[in-house]
Amino acid sequence: MTGGRRRVLLAPITVTPSKPLTPSHLKGLLWTDVMFRATAHLADVTYRYSHTTYHPTEQTLGFWEFLDRSHGDVDYDALSEEEVGELYVRFRAERRPLTAADVRPYAEAVERTGYVHPASARVLRLWSRHYERLGLHDPGLLARQPPGFGLEEMIRHLVAAGLGLDQRYVGGPVYLDATRHGLPLRQIVTADGRPNYLACALRELLPLAPCYDETVLLYDRELDPDYQLVERALTGTGTTVHRVPIGRVPIDGKITSARHGGWHSHTTDVLLRTLGDEYDPAALRLGMRLYFIATLGPGQRESFRYDLLRKSLARAEQLLSRARETPRVPGALPALLARHRRAHTHVDPYRLTSSLLGRSRRPPANDLLTTVFI
């Protein structure tokens, strides 16, 4: 990979389409969006976000099996995100052990045809409306995007690279084995062939990463041990790997998984319905990014606060007003963005977004706001 612009692969962890988008989900999506749009001015960027890749996890297939077993023929197009999410909470509370036979028909349908259960298809369609409202780049929410490796091909690749331990021949599972690098053994496929999300990620990333100079992994901070393993597996493919852990957003001081519910007053749909009519689209898009990226930052200490979100939206209106009066300087944007790259090709969203909130009297460039933030 020599000459020309560098090639960058952005690979954020996907959100399972079984529940509403929460503030934690929204933070990750906005973070990735600004990184993608800013870096695209400096490099050739691929934003890989494939739900097809992650549908084979038991988390998703088990939910689909639960819906068909417990609720039968339901008109999911009549349900809201919250109503689908309540069904997901019931599924997780059931804690019924699943067998490979329970989920095999769904797994085979995903592999053969890209099947998506009507409940998840409904959620993805609703999310696509949120993406449009927030000005988020759509990386293919509704598209079939299968991974480059089949499960067996991925396992063979790991074993050949000395990073896989396949014990299925003696009735055991498959492990991602980076113990010689000081990392723990991690199961990725059960003895009866069911993959977890790491196996799905490797099916996608192992064949993709060699095509890029730099691969950026964005994920929940709590998953850092697993993504250290992914980094190790990808490093041997020739790409430079950067891990970007992003903290979740506490609600009233507590960080809880969406599987437990409790998100009804803080979903993205609620935020947009509460604030959307008060602000014009540009201010809404910029203000959301100011709050979820610059104000909350990469950590997870600060709880979600409506009052601070409204302050960010008001600040966005001021920035937009000032930027419209600023003459455009041809060719200045790439140099401005390059200052926020650190020692890598991709632009750091936190540094870039925080720069808009500095005390400098110089207003932001209008082309920066229009091409990266709104």
MIFIGU-259351 format. One record per residue (C-alpha): residue in three letters; chain; x, y, z. Coordinates in steps of 0.25 Angstrom, whole numbers, plus 2048, in hexadecimal, padded with zeros to 3 digits. Layout:
N
r->ala&c->A&xx->X&yy->Y&zz->Z
...
END
This chain:
374
r->met&c->A&xx->800&yy->800&zz->800
r->thr&c->A&xx->809&yy->80B&zz->7FB
r->gly&c->A&xx->806&yy->819&zz->7F5
r->gly&c->A&xx->7FA&yy->821&zz->7F5
r->arg&c->A&xx->7F1&yy->823&zz->800
r->arg&c->A&xx->7F1&yy->81A&zz->80C
r->arg&c->A&xx->7E6&yy->810&zz->80E
r->val&c->A&xx->7DE&yy->80F&zz->81B
r->leu&c->A&xx->7D4&yy->805&zz->820
r->leu&c->A&xx->7CB&yy->80A&zz->82B
r->ala&c->A&xx->7C4&yy->7FE&zz->832
r->pro&c->A&xx->7BB&yy->801&zz->83D
r->ile&c->A&xx->7B4&yy->7F7&zz->845
r->thr&c->A&xx->7A6&yy->7F6&zz->841
r->val&c->A&xx->799&yy->7F8&zz->849
r->thr&c->A&xx->790&yy->7EC&zz->849
r->pro&c->A&xx->783&yy->7F0&zz->843
r->ser&c->A&xx->77A&yy->7EB&zz->84E
r->lys&c->A&xx->778&yy->7F7&zz->857
r->pro&c->A&xx->778&yy->806&zz->856
r->leu&c->A&xx->784&yy->80F&zz->854
r->thr&c->A&xx->789&yy->814&zz->861
r->pro&c->A&xx->792&yy->81F&zz->865
r->ser&c->A&xx->79E&yy->816&zz->865
r->his&c->A&xx->79A&yy->810&zz->857
r->leu&c->A&xx->799&yy->81F&zz->852
r->lys&c->A&xx->7A6&yy->823&zz->858
r->gly&c->A&xx->7AD&yy->818&zz->850
r->leu&c->A&xx->7A6&yy->81B&zz->843
r->leu&c->A&xx->7A8&yy->82A&zz->844
r->trp&c->A&xx->7B7&yy->827&zz->847
r->thr&c->A&xx->7B9&yy->81E&zz->83B
r->asp&c->A&xx->7B1&yy->827&zz->832
r->val&c->A&xx->7BA&yy->833&zz->835
r->met&c->A&xx->7C7&yy->82B&zz->834
r->phe&c->A&xx->7C2&yy->825&zz->826
r->arg&c->A&xx->7BE&yy->833&zz->820
r->ala&c->A&xx->7CA&yy->83A&zz->825
r->thr&c->A&xx->7D4&yy->82F&zz->821
r->ala&c->A&xx->7CE&yy->82E&zz->813
r->his&c->A&xx->7D4&yy->83C&zz->810
r->leu&c->A&xx->7E2&yy->836&zz->813
r->ala&c->A&xx->7E1&yy->827&zz->80E
r->asp&c->A&xx->7D9&yy->81D&zz->807
r->val&c->A&xx->7D0&yy->818&zz->812
r->thr&c->A&xx->7C7&yy->80C&zz->813
r->tyr&c->A&xx->7BC&yy->80C&zz->81E
r->arg&c->A&xx->7B9&yy->7FD&zz->820
r->tyr&c->A&xx->7AC&yy->7FB&zz->828
r->ser&c->A&xx->7A6&yy->7EE&zz->825
r->his&c->A&xx->79A&yy->7E8&zz->82C
r->thr&c->A&xx->79A&yy->7DC&zz->823
r->thr&c->A&xx->7A8&yy->7D9&zz->829
r->tyr&c->A&xx->7A3&yy->7D9&zz->838
r->his&c->A&xx->795&yy->7D2&zz->836
r->pro&c->A&xx->79A&yy->7C4&zz->838
r->thr&c->A&xx->79D&yy->7C7&zz->847
r->glu&c->A&xx->795&yy->7C0&zz->851
r->gln&c->A&xx->790&yy->7CE&zz->857
r->thr&c->A&xx->789&yy->7D1&zz->84A
r->leu&c->A&xx->785&yy->7C3&zz->845
r->gly&c->A&xx->780&yy->7BF&zz->853
r->phe&c->A&xx->777&yy->7CC&zz->853
r->trp&c->A&xx->771&yy->7C8&zz->846
r->glu&c->A&xx->76E&yy->7BA&zz->84A
r->phe&c->A&xx->768&yy->7BF&zz->857
r->leu&c->A&xx->75F&yy->7C8&zz->84F
r->asp&c->A&xx->75A&yy->7BD&zz->846
r->arg&c->A&xx->758&yy->7B3&zz->851
r->ser&c->A&xx->752&yy->7BD&zz->85B
r->his&c->A&xx->74A&yy->7C7&zz->852
r->gly&c->A&xx->747&yy->7C0&zz->845
r->asp&c->A&xx->742&yy->7C8&zz->83A
r->val&c->A&xx->743&yy->7D7&zz->83E
r->asp&c->A&xx->742&yy->7E3&zz->836
r->tyr&c->A&xx->750&yy->7E9&zz->839
r->asp&c->A&xx->74E&yy->7F5&zz->830
r->ala&c->A&xx->744&yy->7FA&zz->83A
r->leu&c->A&xx->74E&yy->7FA&zz->845
r->ser&c->A&xx->757&yy->805&zz->84A
r->glu&c->A&xx->766&yy->803&zz->84E
r->glu&c->A&xx->762&yy->803&zz->85C
r->glu&c->A&xx->757&yy->7F8&zz->85A
r->val&c->A&xx->761&yy->7F0&zz->853
r->gly&c->A&xx->76B&yy->7F3&zz->85E
r->glu&c->A&xx->762&yy->7EE&zz->869
r->leu&c->A&xx->761&yy->7E1&zz->862
r->tyr&c->A&xx->770&yy->7E0&zz->862
r->val&c->A&xx->770&yy->7E3&zz->871
r->arg&c->A&xx->766&yy->7D7&zz->873
r->phe&c->A&xx->76F&yy->7CE&zz->86B
r->arg&c->A&xx->77B&yy->7D1&zz->873
r->ala&c->A&xx->774&yy->7D0&zz->880
r->glu&c->A&xx->76F&yy->7C2&zz->87B
r->arg&c->A&xx->77D&yy->7BC&zz->87C
r->arg&c->A&xx->779&yy->7B0&zz->875
r->pro&c->A&xx->785&yy->7A7&zz->870
r->leu&c->A&xx->785&yy->7A7&zz->861
r->thr&c->A&xx->78B&yy->79B&zz->859
r->ala&c->A&xx->791&yy->79C&zz->84B
r->ala&c->A&xx->784&yy->795&zz->846
r->asp&c->A&xx->77C&yy->7A1&zz->84B
r->val&c->A&xx->783&yy->7AB&zz->843
r->arg&c->A&xx->789&yy->7A3&zz->837
r->pro&c->A&xx->77D&yy->7A7&zz->82E
r->tyr&c->A&xx->77F&yy->7B6&zz->830
r->ala&c->A&xx->78E&yy->7B4&zz->82F
r->glu&c->A&xx->78D&yy->7AD&zz->822
r->ala&c->A&xx->783&yy->7B7&zz->81C
r->val&c->A&xx->78C&yy->7C3&zz->820
r->glu&c->A&xx->798&yy->7BC&zz->819
r->arg&c->A&xx->790&yy->7B8&zz->80C
r->thr&c->A&xx->787&yy->7C4&zz->80A
r->gly&c->A&xx->78B&yy->7CF&zz->814
r->tyr&c->A&xx->77E&yy->7CC&zz->81B
r->val&c->A&xx->77A&yy->7D6&zz->825
r->his&c->A&xx->76E&yy->7D4&zz->82F
r->pro&c->A&xx->762&yy->7DE&zz->82D
r->ala&c->A&xx->765&yy->7E3&zz->83B
r->ser&c->A&xx->773&yy->7E7&zz->838
r->ala&c->A&xx->770&yy->7EC&zz->82A
r->arg&c->A&xx->765&yy->7F5&zz->831
r->val&c->A&xx->770&yy->7FA&zz->83B
r->leu&c->A&xx->77A&yy->7FD&zz->82F
r->arg&c->A&xx->770&yy->805&zz->827
r->leu&c->A&xx->76D&yy->80D&zz->833
r->trp&c->A&xx->77C&yy->80F&zz->836
r->ser&c->A&xx->77E&yy->814&zz->827
r->arg&c->A&xx->774&yy->81F&zz->82A
r->his&c->A&xx->77C&yy->823&zz->836
r->tyr&c->A&xx->789&yy->823&zz->82E
r->glu&c->A&xx->782&yy->82C&zz->823
r->arg&c->A&xx->77D&yy->836&zz->82E
r->leu&c->A&xx->78B&yy->836&zz->835
r->gly&c->A&xx->793&yy->837&zz->828
r->leu&c->A&xx->79A&yy->82A&zz->82A
r->his&c->A&xx->7A1&yy->823&zz->81F
r->asp&c->A&xx->799&yy->817&zz->81C
r->pro&c->A&xx->7A3&yy->80B&zz->81A
r->gly&c->A&xx->798&yy->802&zz->815
r->leu&c->A&xx->78F&yy->7FF&zz->821
r->leu&c->A&xx->785&yy->7F8&zz->817
r->ala&c->A&xx->78F&yy->7F2&zz->80E
r->arg&c->A&xx->794&yy->7E3&zz->80E
r->gln&c->A&xx->7A3&yy->7E4&zz->810
r->pro&c->A&xx->7A8&yy->7D6&zz->813
r->pro&c->A&xx->7B6&yy->7D4&zz->819
r->gly&c->A&xx->7C2&yy->7D0&zz->810
r->phe&c->A&xx->7C5&yy->7C3&zz->817
r->gly&c->A&xx->7BB&yy->7B8&zz->81B
r->leu&c->A&xx->7BC&yy->7B3&zz->829
r->glu&c->A&xx->7C5&yy->7A7&zz->825
r->glu&c->A&xx->7CE&yy->7AF&zz->81D
r->met&c->A&xx->7D0&yy->7B9&zz->828
r->ile&c->A&xx->7D4&yy->7AE&zz->832
r->arg&c->A&xx->7DE&yy->7A8&zz->828
r->his&c->A&xx->7E4&yy->7B5&zz->826
r->leu&c->A&xx->7E6&yy->7B7&zz->835
r->val&c->A&xx->7EC&yy->7A9&zz->837
r->ala&c->A&xx->7F5&yy->7AB&zz->82B
r->ala&c->A&xx->7FA&yy->7B8&zz->831
r->gly&c->A&xx->7FC&yy->7B2&zz->83F
r->leu&c->A&xx->7F1&yy->7B9&zz->845
r->gly&c->A&xx->7E6&yy->7AF&zz->845
r->leu&c->A&xx->7E4&yy->7A3&zz->84E
r->asp&c->A&xx->7D9&yy->79A&zz->848
r->gln&c->A&xx->7D5&yy->78F&zz->852
r->arg&c->A&xx->7C8&yy->78B&zz->84B
r->tyr&c->A&xx->7CE&yy->77D&zz->847
r->val&c->A&xx->7CE&yy->779&zz->855
r->gly&c->A&xx->7C0&yy->780&zz->858
r->gly&c->A&xx->7C6&yy->78D&zz->85D
r->pro&c->A&xx->7C4&yy->79C&zz->858
r->val&c->A&xx->7CD&yy->7A5&zz->84F
r->tyr&c->A&xx->7D6&yy->7AF&zz->856
r->leu&c->A&xx->7DD&yy->7BB&zz->851
r->asp&c->A&xx->7EB&yy->7B8&zz->857
r->ala&c->A&xx->7F4&yy->7C4&zz->859
r->thr&c->A&xx->7FA&yy->7BE&zz->866
r->arg&c->A&xx->808&yy->7BF&zz->860
r->his&c->A&xx->806&yy->7CE&zz->85F
r->gly&c->A&xx->802&yy->7CF&zz->86E
r->leu&c->A&xx->7F3&yy->7CF&zz->86B
r->pro&c->A&xx->7E9&yy->7C6&zz->871
r->leu&c->A&xx->7E2&yy->7BA&zz->869
r->arg&c->A&xx->7D5&yy->7BE&zz->864
r->gln&c->A&xx->7CA&yy->7B5&zz->85F
r->ile&c->A&xx->7C3&yy->7BA&zz->852
r->val&c->A&xx->7BB&yy->7AE&zz->84D
r->thr&c->A&xx->7B4&yy->7A4&zz->856
r->ala&c->A&xx->7B6&yy->795&zz->855
r->asp&c->A&xx->7A9&yy->794&zz->84C
r->gly&c->A&xx->7AD&yy->79F&zz->843
r->arg&c->A&xx->7A7&yy->7AB&zz->848
r->pro&c->A&xx->7AF&yy->7B8&zz->846
r->asn&c->A&xx->7B0&yy->7C4&zz->850
r->tyr&c->A&xx->7B2&yy->7D2&zz->84B
r->leu&c->A&xx->7C1&yy->7D1&zz->84B
r->ala&c->A&xx->7C0&yy->7C5&zz->841
r->cys&c->A&xx->7B7&yy->7CE&zz->839
r->ala&c->A&xx->7C0&yy->7DA&zz->839
r->leu&c->A&xx->7CC&yy->7D1&zz->835
r->arg&c->A&xx->7C4&yy->7CC&zz->829
r->glu&c->A&xx->7C3&yy->7DA&zz->824
r->leu&c->A&xx->7D0&yy->7E0&zz->828
r->leu&c->A&xx->7DA&yy->7D6&zz->825
r->pro&c->A&xx->7D7&yy->7D6&zz->816
r->leu&c->A&xx->7D5&yy->7E5&zz->816
r->ala&c->A&xx->7E1&yy->7EB&zz->81E
r->pro&c->A&xx->7EC&yy->7E7&zz->814
r->cys&c->A&xx->7E6&yy->7F1&zz->80A
r->tyr&c->A&xx->7E8&yy->7FD&zz->813
r->asp&c->A&xx->7F4&yy->804&zz->818
r->glu&c->A&xx->7EC&yy->807&zz->825
r->thr&c->A&xx->7E1&yy->800&zz->82C
r->val&c->A&xx->7DA&yy->808&zz->838
r->leu&c->A&xx->7D1&yy->7FF&zz->841
r->leu&c->A&xx->7C7&yy->807&zz->849
r->tyr&c->A&xx->7C0&yy->800&zz->854
r->asp&c->A&xx->7BA&yy->801&zz->863
r->arg&c->A&xx->7C5&yy->803&zz->86D
r->glu&c->A&xx->7C0&yy->7F6&zz->874
r->leu&c->A&xx->7C4&yy->7EE&zz->868
r->asp&c->A&xx->7D3&yy->7F2&zz->869
r->pro&c->A&xx->7D9&yy->7E4&zz->86C
r->asp&c->A&xx->7D2&yy->7DE&zz->860
r->tyr&c->A&xx->7D6&yy->7E9&zz->857
r->gln&c->A&xx->7E4&yy->7E7&zz->85B
r->leu&c->A&xx->7E3&yy->7D9&zz->856
r->val&c->A&xx->7DD&yy->7DE&zz->849
r->glu&c->A&xx->7E9&yy->7E8&zz->847
r->arg&c->A&xx->7F2&yy->7DD&zz->849
r->ala&c->A&xx->7EB&yy->7D4&zz->83F
r->leu&c->A&xx->7EB&yy->7E0&zz->835
r->thr&c->A&xx->7F9&yy->7E5&zz->837
r->gly&c->A&xx->7FF&yy->7D9&zz->82F
r->thr&c->A&xx->7F7&yy->7DD&zz->823
r->gly&c->A&xx->7FF&yy->7E9&zz->820
r->thr&c->A&xx->7F6&yy->7F4&zz->824
r->thr&c->A&xx->7F9&yy->7FE&zz->82F
r->val&c->A&xx->7EE&yy->7FC&zz->83A
r->his&c->A&xx->7E9&yy->807&zz->843
r->arg&c->A&xx->7DF&yy->804&zz->84E
r->val&c->A&xx->7D6&yy->80F&zz->852
r->pro&c->A&xx->7CE&yy->80B&zz->85F
r->ile&c->A&xx->7C2&yy->814&zz->862
r->gly&c->A&xx->7BB&yy->815&zz->86F
r->arg&c->A&xx->7AC&yy->813&zz->871
r->val&c->A&xx->7A3&yy->81E&zz->876
r->pro&c->A&xx->79E&yy->81C&zz->884
r->ile&c->A&xx->78F&yy->81F&zz->887
r->asp&c->A&xx->78E&yy->825&zz->895
r->gly&c->A&xx->79C&yy->820&zz->899
r->lys&c->A&xx->79A&yy->812&zz->894
r->ile&c->A&xx->79F&yy->80A&zz->888
r->thr&c->A&xx->795&yy->7FF&zz->885
r->ser&c->A&xx->794&yy->7F6&zz->878
r->ala&c->A&xx->788&yy->7F9&zz->86F
r->arg&c->A&xx->784&yy->7EA&zz->871
r->his&c->A&xx->77E&yy->7EE&zz->87F
r->gly&c->A&xx->775&yy->7F9&zz->87A
r->gly&c->A&xx->774&yy->807&zz->882
r->trp&c->A&xx->777&yy->80F&zz->875
r->his&c->A&xx->769&yy->814&zz->872
r->ser&c->A&xx->76B&yy->823&zz->875
r->his&c->A&xx->779&yy->823&zz->86E
r->thr&c->A&xx->778&yy->81C&zz->861
r->thr&c->A&xx->77C&yy->823&zz->854
r->asp&c->A&xx->76E&yy->824&zz->850
r->val&c->A&xx->76A&yy->82B&zz->85D
r->leu&c->A&xx->775&yy->835&zz->85B
r->leu&c->A&xx->772&yy->838&zz->84D
r->arg&c->A&xx->763&yy->83A&zz->851
r->thr&c->A&xx->766&yy->842&zz->85D
r->leu&c->A&xx->770&yy->84B&zz->856
r->gly&c->A&xx->76E&yy->84A&zz->847
r->asp&c->A&xx->763&yy->855&zz->846
r->glu&c->A&xx->76B&yy->85F&zz->84E
r->tyr&c->A&xx->777&yy->860&zz->845
r->asp&c->A&xx->77A&yy->860&zz->837
r->pro&c->A&xx->780&yy->853&zz->830
r->ala&c->A&xx->78E&yy->859&zz->830
r->ala&c->A&xx->78E&yy->85E&zz->83E
r->leu&c->A&xx->789&yy->850&zz->843
r->arg&c->A&xx->794&yy->848&zz->83B
r->leu&c->A&xx->79F&yy->851&zz->840
r->gly&c->A&xx->79A&yy->852&zz->84E
r->met&c->A&xx->799&yy->843&zz->84F
r->arg&c->A&xx->7A7&yy->842&zz->84B
r->leu&c->A&xx->7AC&yy->84D&zz->854
r->tyr&c->A&xx->7A5&yy->846&zz->860
r->phe&c->A&xx->7A8&yy->837&zz->85E
r->ile&c->A&xx->7B6&yy->839&zz->859
r->ala&c->A&xx->7BC&yy->845&zz->85F
r->thr&c->A&xx->7B4&yy->847&zz->86C
r->leu&c->A&xx->7B3&yy->838&zz->870
r->gly&c->A&xx->7C1&yy->835&zz->86B
r->pro&c->A&xx->7C7&yy->827&zz->869
r->gly&c->A&xx->7C5&yy->822&zz->877
r->gln&c->A&xx->7B8&yy->81F&zz->87E
r->arg&c->A&xx->7B8&yy->827&zz->88B
r->glu&c->A&xx->7AD&yy->831&zz->887
r->ser&c->A&xx->79F&yy->82D&zz->888
r->phe&c->A&xx->795&yy->832&zz->87D
r->arg&c->A&xx->78F&yy->83F&zz->87F
r->tyr&c->A&xx->784&yy->846&zz->877
r->asp&c->A&xx->789&yy->854&zz->87C
r->leu&c->A&xx->797&yy->852&zz->877
r->leu&c->A&xx->791&yy->84D&zz->86A
r->arg&c->A&xx->789&yy->859&zz->868
r->lys&c->A&xx->795&yy->862&zz->86B
r->ser&c->A&xx->79C&yy->85B&zz->860
r->leu&c->A&xx->791&yy->85D&zz->856
r->ala&c->A&xx->791&yy->86C&zz->85A
r->arg&c->A&xx->7A0&yy->86C&zz->858
r->ala&c->A&xx->79E&yy->865&zz->84A
r->glu&c->A&xx->794&yy->871&zz->846
r->gln&c->A&xx->79F&yy->87B&zz->84A
r->leu&c->A&xx->7AA&yy->874&zz->842
r->leu&c->A&xx->7A2&yy->872&zz->836
r->ser&c->A&xx->79E&yy->881&zz->836
r->arg&c->A&xx->7AC&yy->885&zz->837
r->ala&c->A&xx->7B1&yy->87B&zz->82D
r->arg&c->A&xx->7A7&yy->880&zz->822
r->glu&c->A&xx->7AE&yy->88E&zz->823
r->thr&c->A&xx->7BC&yy->888&zz->821
r->pro&c->A&xx->7C2&yy->888&zz->813
r->arg&c->A&xx->7C7&yy->87B&zz->80E
r->val&c->A&xx->7D6&yy->879&zz->80C
r->pro&c->A&xx->7D8&yy->86F&zz->800
r->gly&c->A&xx->7E0&yy->863&zz->804
r->ala&c->A&xx->7E1&yy->866&zz->813
r->leu&c->A&xx->7D8&yy->85B&zz->818
r->pro&c->A&xx->7E2&yy->84F&zz->816
r->ala&c->A&xx->7ED&yy->857&zz->81E
r->leu&c->A&xx->7E3&yy->85A&zz->829
r->leu&c->A&xx->7DF&yy->84C&zz->82A
r->ala&c->A&xx->7ED&yy->846&zz->82A
r->arg&c->A&xx->7F0&yy->84D&zz->837
r->his&c->A&xx->7E7&yy->844&zz->83E
r->arg&c->A&xx->7ED&yy->837&zz->839
r->arg&c->A&xx->7F7&yy->834&zz->843
r->ala&c->A&xx->801&yy->829&zz->83E
r->his&c->A&xx->7F7&yy->822&zz->835
r->thr&c->A&xx->7EF&yy->824&zz->829
r->his&c->A&xx->7E1&yy->825&zz->82F
r->val&c->A&xx->7DC&yy->832&zz->835
r->asp&c->A&xx->7D9&yy->832&zz->844
r->pro&c->A&xx->7CB&yy->836&zz->846
r->tyr&c->A&xx->7CD&yy->83B&zz->854
r->arg&c->A&xx->7D8&yy->844&zz->851
r->leu&c->A&xx->7D1&yy->84A&zz->844
r->thr&c->A&xx->7C3&yy->84C&zz->84B
r->ser&c->A&xx->7C9&yy->852&zz->858
r->ser&c->A&xx->7D1&yy->85C&zz->84F
r->leu&c->A&xx->7C3&yy->862&zz->84C
r->leu&c->A&xx->7C1&yy->865&zz->85A
r->gly&c->A&xx->7CE&yy->86D&zz->85D
r->arg&c->A&xx->7CE&yy->87B&zz->861
r->ser&c->A&xx->7D5&yy->880&zz->854
r->arg&c->A&xx->7CE&yy->88B&zz->84E
r->arg&c->A&xx->7D0&yy->885&zz->840
r->pro&c->A&xx->7C3&yy->87F&zz->83B
r->pro&c->A&xx->7C3&yy->871&zz->836
r->ala&c->A&xx->7C4&yy->86F&zz->827
r->asn&c->A&xx->7B6&yy->86D&zz->820
r->asp&c->A&xx->7BB&yy->862&zz->817
r->leu&c->A&xx->7C0&yy->85B&zz->824
r->leu&c->A&xx->7B2&yy->85B&zz->82A
r->thr&c->A&xx->7AB&yy->857&zz->81D
r->thr&c->A&xx->7B4&yy->84C&zz->819
r->val&c->A&xx->7B7&yy->846&zz->826
r->phe&c->A&xx->7AD&yy->849&zz->830
r->ile&c->A&xx->79F&yy->84C&zz->82A
END
